Amino acid sequence: MEDRLMFRAFQEFDLPFLDRLSTDPEALGPFEWPGFMDARARRKRWERDGYISPESTALAVVLSDGTVAGVASWREQHRGGPRGVCYQVGLALLPEYRGKGLGTAAHRWLVDHLFRFTTAHRLEALSDVANIAEQKVLERVGFKREGVLRGAVFLNGTWRDKVMYGLLREEAADHLA
């Protein structure tokens, strides 16, 4: 499955994809759609730093034919100690690419990339308590369920619980092979 995916920095011709994330409620799906926002906000971020910075990065998840299928992201989390040892990761695939194994492959790539090219000791992921498919993917790539953050996010008119997952560097090797 991994050979069907590539990851790269967003480029100018990807701006319509980024616009879709801000204007199409189906693009991010029911567990991530925050409501309509400034359609130019993602373009402005791209113009500022191309979505690559020490604090947060987002890359295009690209199929072998060049189609952008989603976005993989990480942002630094401060849990004490030195900077760059903990990142929160996220992945969003457009609806037409979900349920095909691409999410598992993309999460594996993301975990491998961060443990190979950063000083990360810990990766974290949050999942809506009802997003069972995402939770299965996280567990498949080695993340451990650590607890529930009650009423953590206001989404679609209600406060939603989030499940916290964590993966330590020494635990990752078994799931990347």
N, C-alpha and C positions, 0 to 999 in steps of 0.2 A: 504494500500500500504506500510506503514511504516514497517509492520511486515515482509515484503519480503526483507528488507534491514538491513544490519549491517554495522558498521563502525569500523575499527581497524587500528592500525599502520601497515605500510608496513613491510613485513617479507622477508627473503631471497628468498623464493619460489615465491615471487611476482616480482622479477627482470625482468623476460620476459615481464610482463605487462608494467613495466616502460620503458623497451627497446622499446616496440611498440610505446609508445608516442613520441619517438625521431626518429623513423625510418619509420613509416607508416603514410603518409599524411592523410589517412582517419580516423585514430584513434581520432585525436582532432577535425577534421572537418574543413570546409572552413573558419570559423570565428576565429580559434585559431592556425592553423598550421603555425609556424614561419619559416618553411623551415628545411632542414636537419641540424642536429647538432651532436655533438659528442655523439655517442650512449652510451658512458660510463658516460656521465655527470650525468644522473639521478642515476646511480649506485654509483657514487662517493658521491653524496649528501646522499644517503641512508647509505653508509658506515660511513660518517661523523657524522650524527645525527639521522638517521632513519626517516628523514623528520619531526622531531618534535623539534622545538626550540622556544624560546620566540619571535623571529622576524617573523617566518613563519612556518606553519605546513601544512602537507598534509596527509590525511588518505585514505585508500582504502575504496571504496564503494563496499560492498560485498552482493551478493544475498544469499538467505537462503541455497542454495546448495553449497556455498563456492566460487562461481565464482566471480572474481573481475570484476565489471561492469564499474568502473570509479574511479575518484579521487575527493575528496572534499578538499578545501584548504582555508586558511586564512593567512593574513599577516598584521602585525601592520602598521597602517598609522599614521603619525604624523601631527596632525592638530592644534597643540598648546595644552597647558594644560598638565596634567600628561600622562604618558605612559599607554598603555593598554586600552584606552577608545574608540579607533576607529580601526576597522579591515576591510580590503577589502577581500571579500569572492569570491570564484570561485568554479565551479563545471564542470566537463567534464565527460560525459558518452561515452563509445565506441558506434559506430554507431548502432550496433545490439541491443542496449538497449534503444535507444532514441524513443520518441513518445509513451511510455508505462506508463507514469505517475511516473516513477522513479525519474525524475528530480525534480518534485514538492515535492515528499516525502523526497528526499535527502536535498533539500533546507530547508524544514521545520525542519529537524533534525539539520542541521547546525546552523540555527538561534537559535533554542532552546538550543543547546549545548553551543554556545558562550554566550548567555545571562544568562545561568544557571551557567557556570563554569568560566567565566572571568568577569572582571570589565567593559566590553564593554558597552558604552552608545550608540554608533553608528556603524552600519554596512554599508558598501558600496559595490556596485557591478557595474562593467562596462560591457556593452553589445555592440557588433557591431551594428551599426544603422540598419543593414539589418536582424539581428537575432531576428525576431519577436517572434519566439517560446520561446526563453529565456526570452525576455521581458515580455511575458504573464505569465511565471512561476514566475518571480520576483514579479510582481504585485499581483499574486494570493497569495503569502505568505506574502504580506504586504509592500513590498518595494514601494517607491514613486519615480517616474521619476523626476529628479531634473534639468536636462539640457543635452546639447550635447557638447562634447569636440571635436571640429572640427580638422580634420587632426591629430588625437592623436596617431595613430599607423600605421607603415608601414607594410603592409601585402600583399603578393601575387602581388608585383609590383606596389602597389598604396597606397597612404595615405588614411586611413579609419577613419571615424567619430565613436566615441563611445558615448553611452548614459550612463549618470551617474544616478545610483539609490541609494537611502539611506533609512535606516530603523532605527528608534530610539527605545531604549529599551521600553519606555512606549507605543509605537505603536504595539509592537510585540505580546502582549498577546492575542489580538483579533484574530490573524491569526494562533495561535499555537494550539488552542483547537480542 
